[in-house]
Every structure is written in structure tokens, then in C-alpha cells.
Amino acid sequence: MESDIEQQSSALAENVSDGSMSAARKIMQAMHPAEIADALEALPPNRRRVLWDAIEPELEGEILMEVGDEVRESLVRDMDLDELRAATEQLDLDDLADFVQSLPEHLTAEVLAGMGRQDRMRLDQVLAYPEESAGGLMNLDVITVRGDVTIDVVLRYLRRRGDMPRHTDRLWVTDRYGRYQGELSLRLILTNAPETLVSDVALHDIEPFDVLTSQTDVARAFEDFNLVSAPVVDEEKRLIGRVTIDDVVDVIREEAEQSVMSMAGLNQEDDIFAPVLKSTRKRALWLGVNLLTALLASWVIAQFEGTLERVVTLAVLMSVVPSMGGIAGSQTLTLVIRGQALNQINRRNLKDLLTREVAIGLLNGVLWAMIVAALVWLWFGDPQIGLIIGTALIVNLVTAAYVGAMLPILFRKIGVDPALAGGVALTTITDVVGLVAFLGLATLIL
């Protein structure tokens, strides 16, 4: 049964296809910008443009921040400068920084030129830090208080201010020089006597993020400590901004999607309706790499051509050993990549991890070697071939476990994404080792 969101998206797509744009606009009034973004990404380019033209201008900025890079690029390409400036007016500073960085260079300069001096200075401050750092994620809209004032003064200040930034669950306590001192949650403000000094109830539970802390470490801290917002400080411990949960959720989602897509040589920002030639070029490289690994396996098989000609049974069973090794290695590879992402793997526990995975590979190898050897003996009536394939399985499963654990460590050291390169390298090794073990033993014994 379809959810309400799926029904809305389906109805929206149908109305766009039928040209019923008044009905489409009515449906979009009940949809969140993120839901409209999902609907846009699910439409082919020609219908996507029709729907985009029907969207209210004040929603365009938020929607552009929700779609993938390729879709955003295709939409921005047809927008004039006034439309781009209007789209940026409703964005938070951190979202605006991401949006500006995704624009072509000439458009970036024109959008910045149309901004006020103060807004441009604030934006430049965020853009000065790497995009994938706490500084790149942070928003400069923070509410600070001094520790030497009372709760009553804070309450009067908040009432006079009249509005607070989104995701404000606490205020930040600073000294007279702007250095971070602690936090004052809204709960403490509401539950303490008005005459209480801020310094008497301020907490120090949240360690501030250095401005250059990686977004992965920021996301992990939010997950571990159930944070809604967290302070960001510079090298002199001055409070310069805060990171909020909405940006961290985006980081977690992007990293999860990238991990899955990387295994196929793709990117999470790819448009599913991107031009055929553009997608073909991207995928061709990955297919070429896989072709080289397949040719290497074929070359190994060719070295045992004489053995295969004499014992045809080997050709029937040849794929079993590499396949089992590939599966076993992938299990270890996935486990280790996840452990790296969670900072669970280090020099101290690496030896224990390797010992554990090799032991698992050995036990699984012995178990399945006995099963497969018995099946081959019953099938072909040849105990020697059963012994050969069983021994080759043990060798390949132990190798797969060791290689599956070590490849992510090696790739991380040389700066290569393990999720992107690990699968191909692992498959190549398990195929080659499996074939050499199986056909090599067959050559020696038979």
C-alpha cells in the first residue's frame, strides 16, 4: 500500500504528464520542499522542467538544496540571475554556502555581487573553511550570553530579541572576549530562579568542535551524544558558529548513499535521468577496470589449458571456488569498512581482528570443503576431485578473509576510498587465488 507521500508524488507526476498544472500546483501546496525535490528527481528532464516552472519562487532555494548536484546543475542552467538571487534569499547561511559552491564560477561571482556587504562577509567566513569540515557545516546564527548575568536578564534579552534561529535548544556562554565557556539549555533557563547567575548553572557537557574537525567526526559526535546543536570554535577557542542536526542528518545520509554507490563506481549525486552519453562515459571506465580483472582471471585459466583438456570435470566446477571466496571476502570487507567509518579499528586491535577473520575463514573453509567434496564425490564419483576442490576452498576462504580485512586498511593509508576500490581488488584476488589453488592442485594430483 502506498504511503501518502508516494501517492502525492505519483499524482504530481501524472498531472505533469497530462499537462494539468493547476492540479499539480494544488498538490505541491501540501508538500514539503524535500518531497517536491524527490518528485523532481523522479521525472525525466522535459517533465522536470515543466514542474520546475510551476514551483513558487520562494520555495526554489530550499528545493535546490534538496536535489542532487546533477539535477541542481540542470535546473540552475536555465535560471536567470534574478531568479538565482531570489532563490538564495530564503536560505540559511550554511545552505547558502553549499549552494554558492555548487554554482559555475561566473554565476558565483554574480550572485555574490548582488548580496549586501554584511551578508557577503558572513558568507565569505563560512566559505573560508573546507566544505567537509565543521566550519563548512556551521551556521553563524548563534545566541550567546555572559556568565556574569542572571537568568532574568537572559529571559528579558530573549523576549526583546523576539525570534531565535531554527534548532536552538541551548544558548552558548562566552567570556568578554568571545571565548567559549559552556552551554545554557532552554530547560535550565525555564527551571531556575530568575536571580540565578548563568555561571552557576551553565553546563560543560558538550566539547566544542574545532573549526577544521571533519564532518564525519561531527556526525559521529551528534550520534553518540544525541545532540541537536553544537558549538564551533577557532584555534583561539572563540565561538564562531554552531552545527545543527539538520546538516548532520544530510551528512549521514550522503555518506551512507556514497558508500553504497561507490561499490558500483557511481556517485550519490548522479541524476537517474542524466543524458545517455554522459552516463555511458562514467560507467565505461568502471566496466573497463572490471574487464581487466576478468582478463587476468582468464589468463590464469589459460595457463592450465592442458589440465582442463584432460579432465573436463574441472571446467564444470571451476567457478565454485572463486565464487565462494568472493562472497566470504565481501563479508569481511564490508565489516572492516564499517568499522573504519565508526573509528572502531586501530593499530592495537588490528591483529586481533585479523586473527578472528582468518579463524572464521578457516572454519567456514573446512565446513564447506567437507560439504562440497562429498557432493562432488557423489556427483562425479571421483574422490580425488572432491579432495582438490575442498582443499582449494579452504585456501581461498582463508585468503579472502585476510585480504578482505587488509585491503581497506591499505587503501585508507594511500588515500583511496575502500568502498570504491575494495570490491574490484578483492574480486580479482579471490578469483586468481581460487583458480590457481583449484587448477594448480588438479595439475599436481591428476
N, C-alpha and C positions, 0 to 999 in steps of 0.2 A: 504494500500500500504506500502510495506516495505521500511524503510529508507536505505540509502547507507551503514550504519554501520551494520544493520541487514542482508542486502544482502551479505556483506563481510563475516560476521560470519557464515551465512548459507553455503556460497560457501566454506569457510575454513573447516567446519565440513564435508561437502560432499567429499571434496578432501582427507581428512584424512581417512574417511570411505572407499574410493575407493583405497587408497594407492598411490594417486597422490601427492607425497610430493614436487616435483618440482613446481607444480602449487600452492600448499599450501604456499611454501616459497615466491613465487611471490606475492601472496595476502598479506602476512604479511609485505612485504616491504612498502605497502601503509597504514598500520595500526599503530595506536599509541600503545605503550606498555599497556596502560589501556584497550584498545579494545582487544588486544591479551589475556590479563588476563581474560576478560569476556568470551572469546571464550574457554579458557582452563577450566574454571569453568563449562561451559555448556556441557562438554564432559565426558562420562563415563571414569573411571580410565585407562583402557587399551588404549583407543584412546588418552586420555590426555597425557600419557607418550610418545606416538608416536609423537604427535605435539611438546611436550617439547623438545624432542631430535633434532627437526628441527629448533629450535629457535637460532638466533645468540647469541653467548656468551656475547657480550657486552650489550644485552638487558635483560639478565636474572635477573639481580639485580632489575631493575625497575619493571619488571613483577612480581617478587616475592613479592614486596611491595604492589602490587595492588590486589593480590588474598587474599582470606580469610585464616585464620590461619590453618584450617584443610587441605586445598588444598596445602598451602605452606609447611606444615609438610610432606605431602605425596611426594612432589617433592624433598624437601631437603633430604629426607631419602635415595634417590638413587644417590645423588651427592657426588663426592669425595671431598677431602679437597681443591685441586687446583681449582676445579670448584666453590666452595663456596667463596674462596678468590677472584677469578676473578669477581664473581658476586658483591662483596662488593666494588670493586674499583670505580665503577661509581656512587655510592650512595652519596647523601648529608649526612652530619653528623647526622642530626636528623632522617633521614630514616635509616641510618646505625645503630643507637642506637635501633630503633624499630626492625630491622631485627635481630640483635645480641640477643636481649631479647627473641625473638621467637624461637631461636635455642635450641636444647638439650644442657645441661650443658657441656658435654665433647666436643661438637663441638664449643661452645662459646669460651672455653679456647684455642682451636687450632686456631681458626680464629684470636683471639686477639694476639696470639703468632706470627702470620705471619705478623702483622702490624708494621709499623715503630714506634719508640718511641714517636715522637711528635703526630702522629695520635692517638696512643693508649691513650696518656694523655688527648687529646681533647675529645676522646670518653668517657673516664672514668669520665670526668667532667659532661657530659650530663647524663650518667648512674647513677650518684650520686643522682639524683633527682627522685621523683616518676614519673612513666610513664605518669600518667594522670594529670600532673601539667605543668605550663608554662615552668619550667626547663626541663621537659621531652620532650616538643614540640619544644624547641628553637633550633636554629642553631647558631653556634659560628662565622659564617662568617659575620662580621659586618664591616662597614666602619665608622670610627669616625674622627671628626675634632675638633680643638680647637676653642673657641670663639674669641680669640685674633688675628686670621689671617684673611686675606681678601678673597673675593670671587675669585680673580685672583689666589691666592695660592691654593685654593681648586681645581680650574679647572686644574691647572698645575699638581697637585697631581693625579687627576683622569686620565689625559691623560698619565702620566707616569705609572700609575698602569695598564692601558690598558684593564682591564676587571673588571666587577662588578658581585657580586653574583646575582642569579636569584631573581626576585621580589624586586629589590632595587628601591624604589620610593622616598627614602629620606636618608640622612646621619644623624648620631647621634652626637650631640655636647656634649663633655665631658670636665671636667677640667683636670688639670695636674695629678690628682690622679685617673683618670678614672671614676669619679662620673658623673652620667647623668645630663646634663644641659638643653637639649632641642633637637629640631629636625630642620633639614635644608632640605626642599624638593628640588628635582631637578628643579622644576618650579622656585623656588626662586633663585637658582644658575644661571639659564639661563636668568632671567629677571631683575637682579640687576647689577649695575655698578661694574666693576672688583675691584675698590678700596674700596667697601663697606665691613665693618667688619662683620664677621659671627654673632657676638653677637648682632649686630644692627637689623638683620632680622630673627634671629632664633626664632622659634615658641615654644610654650609650650602647645599646644593643646592636645597632647597625654600623658596621665599619664602612666608611665612605669608600667609593671606588676612585682609584687614581684615574685621571682623565684618559690614560692610554691603556687601561685594562681592556682585554679583548672582549668582544660581545659574547663569545662562548662562555667565558668565566662569569660575566654579568648574568647571563641567563641561568647558569647553574646556581649562582647565589640566590637568585629570585626563587628558584625551585626549592632549594634546600631550606630557606628561611621564610618561605611563604610571604614574600614582600609584595607590596603594591607600588611603592616608590622607594628610591634610594638616592643618597646624595653623591655628587661627583665633585672631586676637589683637584686642584692643580698641584704642582710639585711643592708649593709652599703651604699646602693644606687649606687654601682659601676655597670656600664654597663657590662653584661657578655654575652649577646646574643640577639637574636630577634626571634619573632614568625612571620611566613609569612602565607599568605592567603591560600596557597595550603594545609598546615597542618590543618588549621582551617576548611576548607571545608570537609576534611576527618573526623574530629571530629563531625561536624554537621551531616554528613551522617551516621556515625556509631551510634550516639545517636538516630537518627530517626529510623534506622533499628532495633536497640536493643529494642526500646520502643515497636515496633510492634511485634517483635519475642518473647519478654518476655511474652506477653499476652497469648502465646501458650506454654510457658515453653521451648522455643527454644533459640538459640543464633545466632546472625547475622553472626558469623564466621563459622557456620555449613556448611559442604560440602553437596550439594544436592545428591551427589553420594557416600556418605560415606558408609562404609560396613554396611550391613543389621543388624548384631548383635550389632554393636556399636550404631547405631541409635535406635535400639529397646530398649537397656538399658537406653538411655537418655529419651526416651518418656515414658517408662514404669512407671517411678517414678511419672511423671505428671498425667498419667492415674490413678495411684493408689490413688493420692490425690483426684482426681475428683470422684473416686469410693466411697471413704469415705464420701464425701459430699452427694453423691446420696443415700448412705445407711442411712445417717442421715435423709434425706427427707422421705425416705421410712419408717423409724421407726416412724416418726411423723404421717404419713398416717395410720400406723397400730394402733395407739392409738385411732383412730376414726373409727375403723373397723365396730363397731355396727351401727354407723350413716350411713355409706356408704351402709351397707346391707339393711337398711330400706328405704333409699332414693337414688335409683340408679342414678337419675339425677345428683347428686353431683359428681359422678365419671366422668360423661361426661364433666362437667365444671371445674373440679378440677385444670387443668393445666393453666387456663386462668389467675388467679390472680398471681401466681409465675412468669409467663412469662412476664406479663406487668410490674411487679416490677423489674425484671431483666433488661429489656430494659431501664426503667426510671433511675434506679441506674447506669447503664453503661454510660448514657449520663452525669450524674453529675460526676462520677468517672473520665471519660476522660477529662472533663473540668478542674477539680481540678488538675489532674496530669500535664496537660499542664501548668496551672497557676504556679504550683511549679517549673516546668522546666524554666519558664521565671521569677522566683522570684517575681511573682505578688501577692502571698499570704503571709500574715504575721499576727501577733497577733492582730494588730489594725483592720484589715478588715475581720478577720475570722468570727466574729459574724454577720456582715452584709452579708457575703457570705452564711452562714448557714441559716439566715432568708430568704434570697432570694430563695435559692434552696428548702427549705421547703415550701415556698409560692407557688413556681412553681409546686411542687409535689402535694400540696393540690388542687390547681386549676385544674390541669390535672386529679387528682383523682376524683374530683366532676364531671368534664365534662364526663369522660369515664365511671364513675359509672352510670350516668343517661342513657348513650347510651347503655351500656351492660345490665343494669337492664331492660330497655324497650325491648331489643332484647330477653332476657331470658323469660320475661313475655309473649311476643308474641309467642315464640318458644314452651315453655312448659306449658304456661297458668297458671303459678304459681307466683303470685306477691311476695310471701314470699322469694322464692329462688332468685328472682331478687333483692330484698332488701338486702339479705345476701351477694350476690356476689358484689353488688355495694358498700356496707359498707366495705367489705374486700379489695376491690380495693383502696378505699381512704386510709385505714390504711397502706396498703403495699406500695403505691406510696409515701406517706409522709415518711415512714420508709426508703424506698430506697433512697430518696433524702438526708436524714440526714446521712445515713450510707455511701452513695457514696461520700459525702463531707468529712466525718470524717476519713474514712479508710486511704486515702493517708497521712493525717496529722499524724495519729497514726503510720503507717508503717515507715514514714520518721524519726520519733522520735526514733524508736527502731532499725533503720538501715536496714530495709528491703525494697527492691525495690518495690514501689507501683504498677508499671506496671506488675511485675511478680506475686505478691500475691493478688493484689486488686481484680481482676476478680473472682478468686475462692472464696475468702472470701465473696464478695458481693453476688455472686450467692447463696452461702449457706444460708446467712442471709435472702435474699428476698424469697428464696424457703420456708424456715422454717416459717418465719413470715406470708407469704402469705397462706400457708397451715393451720397454726394454726388459723389465722383470719377467713378463709373461713369455715373450718370444725368445729372450735370451735363455731362460731356464729350459724352454722347449728345445732349443738348439743343442744345449748341453746334454739333456737327458735322452731326447729322442733321436 
